Amino acid sequence: MSSSDWQEWVVETYSHLVEPLEEWLFEQGALAVSLEDNADEPLLEPGPGETPLWQNVKVTALFTGSINLSPIKQALPSSLLAGNSRNDISTLEDRDWERVWMEDFMPIQMGPRLWICPSWTPPPEEALVPVLLDPGLAFGTGTHATTAMCLNALDGLIRGNERIIDFGCGSGILAIAALKLGAGGALGVDNDPQAVFASRDNAQRNGIEPDDFAVVMPDDEVIVHWDGSADLMVANILAGPLMELADQLISLTAPGGAILLTGVLEAQAPQLIERYRNVNLEVNQQRDGWVLLAGKKPS
Ligand SMILES: C[S@@+](CC[C@H](N)C(=O)[O-])C[C@H]1O[C@@H](n2cnc3c(N)ncnc32)[C@H](O)[C@@H]1O
């Protein structure tokens, strides 16, 4: 192996061990860590307090060829592995690194201005507004249809200085994108503490000041101060919680403000439209069976 080669270390583990394993791999010098479903399970929305991942996870870490991984592999705590699971290191030639990693995590254009870019490759020149985001524990990298539809809509809606609430913020991708597009301030809300942590972390990575983006749990009193003031409310949750949250989401929105809702399957749209009849929701986009509903609170 030459020092210009790359090494790929694949470890299989359980979802609750992913975070410490990922942290450990970065401490050993990993340049990037990606996560994949290891048992062909769909990624469904987890409940509060649950780890937002599949039960079995394939963790792939990338190292430069100059690191001797043999002693590091010996030192990997067995408590971070799933039983007698896979724990393999292989060498990638430069060409393979390009193929394996860049194909999976290419910068993606989400709208005329907005791009989502992995942090380990420079954003393309044509990316007017790049958001740096890597796969992580909280939902939202832009590859899911619902996130992509919201990002595309935000690119069209944000003109400058809007106050935006991202309810169910996950990785914080929607609020961060809105702020980078010119929004004046954002509130992220999520009932999963891991998502709150991830949103703050991703905001920092994108150079966003904590004063411009507060991220809180649903019972935080900060939310009350936003009542009736969001120029734009975006919520990518699921139909069930969106039905329950209707009064709160409408109340938080400013008169004349826009509401974007997704996480809703086509067949569920009529019941959401009825529940949010005060804000005249309409189907704005459709992708892979999901819809994005957009409405406006009367002035
Ligand atoms: C599908 S993810 C969306 C993440 C990100 N906003 C995006 O668009 O990719 C939904 C998020 O909503 C959160 N969530 C689910 N129910 C919620 C509730 N009742 N209140 C606040 N957050 C909730 C979940 O923890 C999860 O992070």
PDBQT file of the ligand as one rigid body, heavy atoms in Angstrom, charges set to zero:
ROOT
HETATM    1  C1  LIG A 301     -38.337  13.183   9.299  1.00  0.00    +0.000 C 
HETATM    2  S1  LIG A 301     -37.321  13.940  10.500  1.00  0.00    +0.000 S 
HETATM    3  C2  LIG A 301     -37.031  15.516   9.708  1.00  0.00    +0.000 C 
HETATM    4  C3  LIG A 301     -35.672  16.109   9.966  1.00  0.00    +0.000 C 
HETATM    5  C4  LIG A 301     -35.353  17.350   9.150  1.00  0.00    +0.000 C 
HETATM    6  N1  LIG A 301     -36.203  18.464   9.518  1.00  0.00    +0.000 N 
HETATM    7  C5  LIG A 301     -35.494  17.095   7.658  1.00  0.00    +0.000 C 
HETATM    8  O1  LIG A 301     -36.318  17.724   7.022  1.00  0.00    +0.000 OA
HETATM    9  O2  LIG A 301     -34.757  16.250   7.131  1.00  0.00    +0.000 OA
HETATM   10  C6  LIG A 301     -38.520  14.319  11.747  1.00  0.00    +0.000 C 
HETATM   11  C7  LIG A 301     -37.965  14.860  13.025  1.00  0.00    +0.000 C 
HETATM   12  O3  LIG A 301     -39.069  15.271  13.826  1.00  0.00    +0.000 OA
HETATM   13  C8  LIG A 301     -38.843  14.911  15.165  1.00  0.00    +0.000 C 
HETATM   14  N2  LIG A 301     -40.161  14.807  15.814  1.00  0.00    +0.000 N 
HETATM   15  C9  LIG A 301     -41.084  13.823  15.673  1.00  0.00    +0.000 A 
HETATM   16  N3  LIG A 301     -42.203  14.121  16.387  1.00  0.00    +0.000 NA
HETATM   17  C10 LIG A 301     -41.973  15.322  16.979  1.00  0.00    +0.000 A 
HETATM   18  C11 LIG A 301     -42.742  16.152  17.857  1.00  0.00    +0.000 A 
HETATM   19  N4  LIG A 301     -43.971  15.810  18.250  1.00  0.00    +0.000 N 
HETATM   20  N5  LIG A 301     -42.190  17.306  18.275  1.00  0.00    +0.000 NA
HETATM   21  C12 LIG A 301     -40.939  17.667  17.874  1.00  0.00    +0.000 A 
HETATM   22  N6  LIG A 301     -40.166  16.910  17.067  1.00  0.00    +0.000 NA
HETATM   23  C13 LIG A 301     -40.681  15.756  16.616  1.00  0.00    +0.000 A 
HETATM   24  C14 LIG A 301     -38.033  13.628  15.088  1.00  0.00    +0.000 C 
HETATM   25  O4  LIG A 301     -37.253  13.428  16.260  1.00  0.00    +0.000 OA
HETATM   26  C15 LIG A 301     -37.166  13.872  13.855  1.00  0.00    +0.000 C 
HETATM   27  O5  LIG A 301     -35.917  14.426  14.180  1.00  0.00    +0.000 OA
ENDROOT
TORSDOF 0
